[in-house]
Amino acid sequence: MPATDAVGAIRSSARSFEESLPSAQRKRLGQFFTGLPLGALLAHLALDSGARTVIDPMAGHGDLLDAAALTAQARGARLSRLDGIELDSETAAFCGRRMAALQADEAAESSHILTGSAFDPAAIAALDTPCYDLVITNPPYVRYQSQNGNGAGVGDVRRGLSAIVDARMIGGERALWQALVDGYSGLADLSVPAWLLSALLTRPGGRLALVVPATWRSRDYADVVRYLLLRAFRLEYIVADTQPGWFSDALVRTHLVIARRLSWDEAQAPVSARSPLPTATWLQVAPAAADGESLVGGAFPGSEPERDFAAWAGAVNGDVPGIERRPFALDEEWRTLEQRLERKGWFQKAENRGDALPLFSAGGVRPAVMPEGLRDMLPPGAAPAHLQTLEQAGIRVSQGLRSGCNRFFYVTMAGDEEGQTVTVEASDSFQNMQVRVPVAALRPVLHRQADMQAFANGRVPATRALDLSDWVLPEDQRLVAKAVEAYRKRRVSTPGVMPPELASFVRLAARTAPDPKEPARFIPDLTAVRTNVRQPANGRDVPRFWYMLPAFTARHLPAIFTPRINHGTPAVALNTQPPVLIDANFSTLWAEQRQWTAHALYALFHSSWCRAAMEAAGTPLGGGALKLEATHIRQVPIPVLSHRDCERLAALGQQLATGVPSARHQIDMFILAASLPGMNENDLKKVARHIDSRLEAACAARQRTVHDS
C-alpha cells in the first residue's frame, strides 16, 4: 500500500537517524535497529488477521511497529493500538513522530510511545492495557553493567519485573512467573528479562514475535526463556538466517521466534506432564532468497513477497529456492532442556518437583539426550544407544584463567634467568617496561590461539602470569604479621616481601587506569580484580591483596583444551605434563575419575563423533568462525565406556599425539562402535565418512560469503 509523503519521509530518515546516534550510546543501549525488511518478514508471520493491539516494549525508532502497521494495512485492516516504550528520549521522540505519521495515514487509531524503562511498573501501568494481541520486539543484547543510572541495573530490573508480575497475575500463574523472574541468572544480559516482560505483555491466544541472536538456544542463562516458550507458549516458527546474514555487523547469526501464548488452563500443567508436544517449523533463509527490496523477494517474486512467504510457511506445499523448511521437534527440545535444568531450583519449583530429588541419585541416572544437531550429522537409520553425559562420565568442562586485567597480570619473558630472577616485559599499558621479578612468581600461560601450534611442538609460551600469592608489598607486611597464627593453622607459609623492582611495578599498576574513558578507575578497582582482596575478619582467614590471583584449579590447568573461537572444525589440544595455565580464550576439560587420563580425553574429543557434536552445538559467528563455549561442550553425549575401554583410548591418544597415521581412524571406529552398537565394521566406516563429509559441509556453510551464496 503506498505510503503518504509524511510516512515515506520518516521511513527514509530512520536509517540516518540511527547512524547519527553516538556510537558509545548505541553500544551501551543496544541501539542496533531491525530495519523494515526484516520487520516486515516477522510481522507477516506473526500478525493474526484479527489482531488489533500491538506493542514493542523496546521500540527503538519504530521499525517493528511500522512493519506491523504496514502488514495490517496490506491486509485491509487498521490497528486500534500501536504502542511502544523506549529508554532513550531522543529515540523515543523520533519513534513518536513516526507513529503519529502512521496514525495520520490511518494505519492505527491511536498510538502511545512512552519514554522510560520498560521494567518500570509505572510505565507498564500507564499503558492502561491488560495485554496485547501482538508483542513484537528486538530486545537489547547488552550487559547490565553498561546501564548506569537509568533504572536498568540487575536489581532494578528484577524488582520491576517482579512487581509487574504481581500486578498482572494471581494464584498459580503468578507463582510460576515469579519462579522464572527470581530464577534467571544475574549474569544474563538484558535480553532475558526483556524476553520475560514481552511474554508477560502477550495476551493468551496472542503472539510473541522476537528478533534474537542464535545464542538463545545455547547460552546457559537463556534456558529460562526456552523453558518459558515450552511452558506458556506454543512455539510456531523459528526463522534463521545463514552466512553472511541479515545484520552485516552482527557477531552471531539471527533468529526470528514466533509463538502463541497459551491460556492458563493449558499452561498450568508442567511440561513433563504433557505428551506429546507439538512440532514447530524451522525455516532457514539463505541470501539467495532475497532481492533488492525484500529478504524473500527472490524466492517469492510477486508484488507481496512477505505475504507469500508467510502463506507458504503455514502450508505443506513444495520447496522454494533459498529457503529450507524442516520440522522442529519440541519433544526433543524438552528432553535436552530437562537434562540441562534438572538440578536448578527454579526449574524444580516450576515443574513441581519438590519430591523428585531421588531421581538424581546414582541409581536414577538417565541416559543422555541425543542432541538434534548431532543426530543431523549422522546418516539416516543410525541408532545411537547407551549414551551418557560428560557429567555422568566424570568429565568436567569450564573456561580457562580470567585474570581480570591481563595488562597487569600477563607479562612476556624478555631475558634468561639469572639466579632466582628473570627479566620480563610488561604490556603497552606500562610502555612495555622491563622488570626483574623472581622466577618463582611466574607461571607459563597459553594466552592466544596463534601460539597453539608452537605449544603443540613442545615450545613453552613466552607469556607468563604474575602469581604473587607468595609475595606482598612491604607496606602490606604488617597485615601478614598480624595473621601469622592464621597462616600456621592453615599450614601455609607466610608470603615474602617483594623485591624493590617488582614492588615498584605493582605500585605503578595500583595507580594505573587501563581505560582512558575512566581515568579515576584504577586496576585494583576493576570488577574482577577487587574480588581478589580478602580482609581477615575472624582470626582464621589469611589476608589477600588485589595483586594476588585466586588459587589455580583444574579448570586453569586442564588435561585438554580447545579455542572458544574456531575457524575450522573444532579440535582439542593436549596440555603438557606438568600442565601450564590455559587462558580464558579457551574452553578447558579435565576428569575427576582416574580412568580418564589426559590422552584418553584427547582421543575421545578427537573422534569424529565428538567433533561433530561440538560443531552442531557451537554458535556460528558473523565472520564464519564457530564459537564453542563450555556450555556447548557439556551437551556432547558420549558412549558409556569401561576402564578397559578408557585404557584403549589412552593408548590411541598417545599414538595420535606422536603422529601415528592410523590413530585417528582407529579412534573413530572405536567411539562409533561404542555409540552405535550392532553396526558392522563396513557400516561404521560409512558412518565415519558421512560424518566427515557433514563436518566439512557445515564448516564451509558457516564460512560462506555473500559472493558464494
Helices and strands as residue ranges (DSSP letters): H 5-20, H 23-29, H 36-46, E 53-56, H 63-74, E 79-86, H 89-104, E 108-115, H 121-127, E 132-137, G 144-146, H 154-168, H 171-183, H 191-201, E 202-213, G 214-217, G 220-222, H 223-232, E 233-241, E 254-261, H 264-267, G 271-273, E 279-285, G 287-289, H 305-313, E 323-329, H 330-341, H 345-350, G 357-360, G 362-364, H 372-377, E 387-388, E 395-399, H 406-409, E 410-413, E 421-425, G 428-430, E 434-438, G 439-441, E 442-446, G 449-451, H 452-456, E 463-466, E 471-472, G 474-476, H 477-482, H 484-490, E 496-497, H 500-510, G 523-525, H 527-530, E 560-563, E 565-566, E 573-574, E 581-582, E 586-591, H 598-606, H 608-617, E 619-620, E 626-627, H 630-633, E 638-639, H 643-657, H 663-675, H 681-702
